[in-house]
Amino acid sequence: MVFMTWVNDALGNLGTFFSGETNLTFVLLFFTAVIILYSVFVYYFYNFLARKNIISLNLNQYNNYENPSVIKFFAIVFYILEYIIFLPIITFFWFAVLSILILVMSSEMKIASVLLISSALVASVRVTSYISQDISKDLAKLLPFTLMAIAVTNPGFFNVASLLSRVIEIPSLFTNIPFYLLFIVAIELVMRVGEFLVNGFSSKEDEEAV
C-alpha cells in the first residue's frame, strides 16, 4: 500500500510537471517516445508471433537414444517442455505487454475490454499463422496500429496526467490474465494437434500411393 501510494504521488507530480505550457518540449518528447515504443513493440510483435513455429529450440535434437521406446518417451517429454511450459511463458509475455500498451493508449477502454481485445488478437494471429504467415502478419499489425491511430486523434490523448493515470491501472490487468492465457494456449495446442493429425494422414496416403 505504501509503495502504491508513493507511485501514485510520483505519477501525479510528473503529470503536473508536464501539464505546464512551458514544458511543451518535454510533452512533445514524452509522446514521441510513447509512439516510438508502441510502434517498435508492434513491429517485433507481428514479426515474432506471426510465425507458425515461434519456438525454435528443437529440443528433440538431444534425443540420441537408439531404443525406439526411449526415443518416443523423450520425444514426448521434449514436446511437453516446448509447448506446455515454454509456449505459455512466451505467450504470456507478448499478451501482457500488448495488453499494457493498449490500456495506456486507449484512454476510455475498460480493463475487461483490453484483455478481450488482446487475447482475441493473439489467438487469431496464432490460428492464421497455420494458414498463411502473410495473413497472420497483416492481422498482427493492423489492429494495434489502428488503435494507435484512433488514440492519437483523440483530443484527450495528449493529456499526460490522463495517460499516467492509466499506468496506475496496470496491476489490475494481471488479476484476470490467467483465464485468457489458458484460452490462447488451448487454441495453440488444438492447432498443433490438428496439424499433427493432418500430416499423419497425409504421410499414410503418400505411403499407400507408393
C-alpha positions as CSV (number, residue, x, y, z in Angstrom):
1,M,0.0,0.0,0.0
2,V,2.8,2.4,0.9
3,F,4.6,1.6,-2.3
4,M,1.4,2.2,-4.4
5,T,0.8,5.5,-2.7
6,W,4.3,6.6,-3.5
7,V,3.8,5.5,-7.1
8,N,0.5,7.4,-7.4
9,D,2.1,10.6,-5.9
10,A,5.1,10.3,-8.2
11,L,2.9,9.9,-11.3
12,G,0.7,12.8,-10.1
13,N,3.7,15.1,-9.7
14,L,5.0,14.0,-13.1
15,G,1.7,14.8,-14.7
16,T,1.7,18.2,-13.0
17,F,5.1,18.9,-14.3
18,F,4.1,18.1,-17.9
19,S,0.9,20.0,-17.7
20,G,2.5,23.4,-17.8
21,E,2.6,25.2,-21.2
22,T,6.3,26.0,-20.6
23,N,7.0,22.3,-20.7
24,L,5.7,21.8,-24.3
25,T,9.1,20.4,-25.4
26,F,9.0,17.8,-22.7
27,V,5.4,16.9,-23.6
28,L,6.4,16.5,-27.2
29,L,9.4,14.3,-26.3
30,F,7.3,12.2,-24.0
31,F,4.6,11.4,-26.5
32,T,7.1,10.9,-29.3
33,A,8.8,8.3,-27.1
34,V,5.4,6.6,-26.3
35,I,4.5,6.3,-30.0
36,I,8.0,5.1,-30.9
37,L,8.0,2.4,-28.2
38,Y,4.5,1.3,-29.2
39,S,5.5,1.1,-32.9
40,V,8.7,-0.9,-32.1
41,F,6.7,-3.3,-30.0
42,V,4.1,-3.9,-32.7
43,Y,6.9,-4.5,-35.2
44,Y,8.5,-7.2,-33.1
45,F,5.1,-8.5,-32.1
46,Y,3.9,-9.3,-35.7
47,N,7.3,-10.5,-36.9
48,F,7.6,-12.9,-34.0
49,L,4.1,-14.1,-33.2
50,A,3.0,-14.4,-36.9
51,R,5.4,-17.3,-37.4
52,K,3.9,-20.8,-37.1
53,N,6.8,-22.2,-35.2
54,I,7.5,-19.5,-32.7
55,I,9.6,-21.9,-30.6
56,S,12.8,-23.0,-32.4
57,L,14.6,-24.7,-29.5
58,N,14.3,-28.2,-31.3
59,L,15.0,-30.0,-28.0
60,N,14.4,-33.3,-29.8
61,Q,17.9,-32.9,-31.3
62,Y,19.3,-34.0,-27.9
63,N,17.3,-37.3,-28.2
64,N,20.2,-39.5,-29.1
65,Y,18.9,-42.8,-27.8
66,E,18.7,-45.9,-30.0
67,N,15.8,-47.7,-28.3
68,P,12.6,-46.8,-30.1
69,S,10.5,-46.7,-26.9
70,V,13.0,-44.5,-25.2
71,I,13.1,-42.2,-28.2
72,K,9.3,-41.9,-28.2
73,F,9.3,-41.2,-24.5
74,F,11.9,-38.4,-24.7
75,A,10.2,-37.0,-27.8
76,I,7.0,-36.6,-25.8
77,V,8.9,-35.1,-22.9
78,F,10.6,-32.5,-25.1
79,Y,7.4,-31.7,-26.8
80,I,5.7,-31.0,-23.5
81,L,8.7,-28.8,-22.4
82,E,8.4,-26.8,-25.6
83,Y,4.6,-26.4,-25.9
84,I,3.3,-26.9,-22.4
85,I,6.0,-24.9,-20.5
86,F,7.9,-22.6,-22.8
87,L,5.0,-21.6,-25.1
88,P,2.7,-20.3,-22.2
89,I,5.7,-18.2,-20.9
90,I,6.3,-16.7,-24.4
91,T,2.6,-16.1,-24.9
92,F,2.2,-14.5,-21.5
93,F,5.0,-12.0,-22.3
94,W,3.5,-10.8,-25.6
95,F,0.0,-10.9,-24.3
96,A,0.8,-9.0,-21.2
97,V,2.9,-6.3,-23.0
98,L,0.2,-5.9,-25.7
99,S,-2.5,-5.5,-23.0
100,I,-0.4,-2.9,-21.1
101,L,0.2,-0.9,-24.3
102,I,-3.4,-1.0,-25.4
103,L,-4.5,0.0,-21.9
104,V,-2.2,3.0,-21.9
105,M,-3.0,4.1,-25.4
106,S,-6.8,3.8,-25.1
107,S,-8.0,6.4,-22.6
108,E,-11.6,5.2,-22.2
109,M,-11.3,1.4,-22.6
110,K,-12.2,-0.8,-19.6
111,I,-9.8,-3.5,-18.3
112,A,-12.1,-6.3,-19.4
113,S,-12.3,-4.9,-23.0
114,V,-8.5,-4.5,-23.1
115,L,-7.9,-8.2,-22.1
116,L,-10.6,-9.4,-24.5
117,I,-9.2,-7.5,-27.5
118,S,-5.6,-8.6,-26.6
119,S,-6.4,-12.2,-26.2
120,A,-8.6,-12.4,-29.3
121,L,-5.9,-10.7,-31.3
122,V,-3.1,-13.1,-30.1
123,A,-5.3,-16.1,-30.6
124,S,-6.3,-15.0,-34.1
125,V,-2.7,-14.3,-35.1
126,R,-1.7,-17.8,-33.9
127,V,-4.5,-19.5,-35.7
128,T,-3.9,-17.7,-39.0
129,S,-0.2,-18.4,-38.8
130,Y,-1.0,-22.1,-39.6
131,I,-2.8,-20.9,-42.7
132,S,-0.6,-18.1,-44.0
133,Q,2.2,-16.2,-42.4
134,D,1.3,-13.1,-44.6
135,I,-2.3,-13.1,-43.3
136,S,-1.0,-13.5,-39.8
137,K,1.4,-10.6,-40.1
138,D,-1.2,-8.3,-41.6
139,L,-3.6,-9.1,-38.7
140,A,-1.0,-8.7,-36.1
141,K,-0.1,-5.2,-37.1
142,L,-3.4,-3.9,-38.5
143,L,-5.4,-3.7,-35.2
144,P,-2.6,-2.3,-33.0
145,F,-1.7,0.4,-35.5
146,T,-5.5,1.1,-36.0
147,L,-5.8,1.5,-32.2
148,M,-2.8,3.9,-32.2
149,A,-4.3,5.9,-35.0
150,I,-7.6,6.3,-33.1
151,A,-5.8,7.1,-29.9
152,V,-3.6,9.9,-31.3
153,T,-6.6,11.5,-32.9
154,N,-8.5,11.6,-29.6
155,P,-8.2,15.1,-28.1
156,G,-7.6,13.7,-24.6
157,F,-4.7,11.5,-25.7
158,F,-2.1,14.2,-25.3
159,N,-3.0,14.8,-21.6
160,V,0.0,13.5,-19.8
161,A,-1.9,13.3,-16.4
162,S,-4.6,11.2,-18.0
163,L,-2.1,8.9,-19.7
164,L,-0.2,8.4,-16.4
165,S,-3.4,7.6,-14.6
166,R,-3.8,4.6,-16.9
167,V,-0.4,3.4,-15.9
168,I,-1.7,3.1,-12.3
169,E,-4.3,0.6,-13.6
170,I,-1.7,-1.8,-15.0
171,P,-1.6,-4.1,-11.9
172,S,-5.4,-4.8,-12.2
173,L,-4.7,-6.4,-15.6
174,F,-2.9,-9.3,-14.1
175,T,-5.8,-10.5,-11.9
176,N,-7.7,-11.9,-14.9
177,I,-4.9,-12.7,-17.3
178,P,-4.7,-16.5,-16.4
179,F,-8.1,-17.2,-18.0
180,Y,-7.2,-15.5,-21.3
181,L,-3.7,-17.1,-21.3
182,L,-5.2,-20.6,-20.9
183,F,-7.6,-19.8,-23.8
184,I,-4.7,-18.8,-26.1
185,V,-2.6,-21.8,-25.1
186,A,-5.5,-24.2,-25.6
187,I,-6.1,-22.7,-29.1
188,E,-2.4,-23.2,-29.9
189,L,-2.5,-26.9,-28.7
190,V,-5.6,-27.6,-30.7
191,M,-3.9,-26.2,-33.9
192,R,-0.8,-28.3,-33.1
193,V,-2.8,-31.5,-32.7
194,G,-4.8,-30.7,-35.8
195,E,-1.6,-30.2,-37.8
196,F,-0.1,-33.4,-36.4
197,L,-3.2,-35.4,-37.5
198,V,-3.3,-33.8,-40.9
199,N,0.4,-34.6,-41.5
200,G,-0.1,-38.1,-40.2
201,F,-3.0,-38.8,-42.6
202,S,-1.1,-37.2,-45.5
203,S,2.0,-39.4,-44.9
204,K,-0.2,-42.5,-44.8
205,E,-1.8,-41.6,-48.1
206,D,1.6,-41.0,-49.6
207,E,2.8,-44.4,-48.4
208,E,-0.3,-46.1,-49.8
209,A,0.1,-44.4,-53.2
210,V,3.7,-45.6,-53.4
